[in-house]
Amino acid sequence: MVVIGTALLIEHVFGYAPCPLCLEQRWPYYIGIPAALGIAALPLPPWLRAAALVALAALFTWGLWLGIYQAGAEWRFWQGPADCSTAGGAAPSPGDVGGLIGAIESSQVVSCTDPSLRIFGLSLAGWNAIVMVLLIGLALAGAAAGHRRLRSR
């Protein structure tokens, strides 16, 4: 919850607009946090809890891939997605030509390959990859502990 809260704080309080890939990297948190809370709170059989934790690790692996992909594109190790920029603001209606010109002039293009913020040398995508590795490790450690309990019975 700290990671997604920090991302929202950086966006809404400090004004750093996220790119489309940044927004996609939030989905494993949006899905994974409620899932993890459910796994922890529900009285699941040990085998189902272990399976759910493995599925959670798979979800976080998707987040890891997204973070590595974006961080690598930022460091120019590989090319980022061709469509990874967005213009800020709503699109004008087709009949509003004057609004179209105004929207183009006032739009802000957010690139997925040029990080707008680095913390201790890493972009937010790099930090996301590190956090995802930790979350994958926690989920798999929990699954392994559940598996050991099943085998010891």
C-alpha positions in Angstrom: 0.0 0.0 0.0 2.9 2.3 0.6 4.2 2.0 -3.0 0.8 2.8 -4.6 0.2 5.5 -2.1 3.6 7.1 -2.9 2.9 6.9 -6.6 -0.5 8.7 -6.2 1.2 11.3 -3.9 3.9 11.9 -6.5 1.3 12.3 -9.2 -1.4 14.3 -7.4 0.6 16.4 -4.9 3.9 16.9 -6.7 2.4 17.0 -10.2 4.4 14.3 -11.9 2.2 13.0 -14.7 2.5 9.2 -15.2 3.0 7.7 -18.6 0.7 4.8 -19.8 3.3 2.2 -18.8 3.5 3.8 -15.3 -0.2 3.5 -15.0 -0.1 -0.2 -16.1 2.5 -0.9 -13.4 -0.1 0.1 -10.8 -2.4 -2.8 -11.7 -0.5 -5.5 -9.9 -0.9 -3.4 -6.8 -4.6 -2.6 -7.4 -5.3 -6.3 -7.8 -2.6 -7.7 -5.5 -3.3 -5.7 -2.3 -6.9 -6.7 -2.0 -6.0 -10.3 -3.0 -3.2 -10.4 -0.3 -5.6 -9.1 2.3 -8.2 -11.7 1.3 -5.6 -14.5 1.5 -4.5 -13.3 4.9 -8.0 -12.8 6.3 -10.0 -15.7 4.9 -10.0 -19.1 6.6 -8.6 -20.9 3.5 -7.4 -24.5 3.6 -3.6 -24.6 3.6 -3.4 -26.0 0.0 -5.6 -23.2 -1.3 -3.7 -20.6 0.6 -0.4 -21.8 -0.9 -1.9 -21.9 -4.4 -3.3 -18.4 -4.0 0.1 -17.2 -2.9 1.7 -18.7 -6.0 -0.9 -17.0 -8.1 -0.1 -13.7 -6.3 3.6 -14.2 -7.0 2.6 -14.7 -10.7 0.7 -11.4 -10.6 3.7 -9.6 -9.1 5.9 -11.2 -11.8 3.9 -9.3 -14.3 4.6 -6.2 -12.4 8.3 -7.1 -12.3 8.4 -7.5 -16.0 6.7 -4.2 -16.6 9.2 -2.4 -14.3 12.2 -4.0 -15.9 10.9 -3.3 -19.3 10.3 0.4 -18.6 13.6 0.8 -16.7 15.5 -0.9 -19.5 13.9 1.4 -22.0 14.8 4.4 -19.9 18.4 3.3 -19.8 18.2 2.7 -23.6 19.0 -1.0 -23.2 16.1 -1.6 -25.6 13.4 0.3 -27.3 10.2 1.2 -25.4 6.7 0.8 -26.8 6.0 3.0 -29.8 2.7 4.2 -28.5 3.9 5.1 -25.0 3.1 8.7 -24.8 -0.1 10.5 -23.9 -1.4 13.9 -24.1 -2.9 15.4 -21.0 -6.5 16.5 -21.0 -9.6 15.3 -22.7 -9.9 15.1 -26.4 -12.1 17.8 -28.0 -15.2 16.9 -30.0 -14.8 16.7 -33.8 -16.8 19.8 -34.3 -14.7 21.9 -31.9 -11.7 22.7 -34.2 -10.7 25.7 -32.1 -10.7 23.5 -29.1 -8.5 21.0 -30.9 -5.8 23.6 -31.5 -6.0 24.7 -27.9 -5.8 21.1 -26.7 -2.7 20.5 -28.8 -1.0 23.6 -27.6 -1.7 22.9 -23.9 -1.1 19.1 -24.0 1.7 17.6 -22.1 3.3 14.5 -23.7 4.5 12.0 -21.1 7.2 9.6 -22.4 7.8 6.1 -21.0 11.5 6.3 -21.9 12.5 9.6 -20.3 12.0 9.4 -16.5 10.9 12.6 -14.9 12.1 11.6 -11.5 15.0 9.5 -10.2 15.5 8.6 -6.6 19.0 7.4 -5.6 19.7 6.9 -9.3 16.7 4.8 -10.1 13.5 5.8 -11.8 10.2 4.9 -10.3 10.0 1.9 -12.7 13.4 0.7 -11.3 12.1 1.0 -7.8 8.9 -0.8 -8.8 11.0 -3.7 -10.1 12.8 -4.0 -6.8 9.6 -3.9 -4.8 8.1 -6.5 -7.0 11.1 -8.8 -6.4 10.5 -8.5 -2.7 6.7 -9.1 -3.0 7.4 -12.2 -5.2 9.8 -13.5 -2.5 7.3 -12.9 0.3 4.4 -14.6 -1.6 6.6 -17.6 -2.5 8.0 -17.9 1.0 4.4 -17.9 2.3 3.5 -20.6 -0.2 6.5 -22.7 0.7 5.8 -22.4 4.4 2.2 -23.6 3.8 3.5 -26.4 1.7 5.9 -27.5 4.4 3.0 -27.5 6.9 1.0 -29.7 4.6 3.9 -32.2 4.2 4.5 -32.4 8.0 1.0 -33.5 8.7 
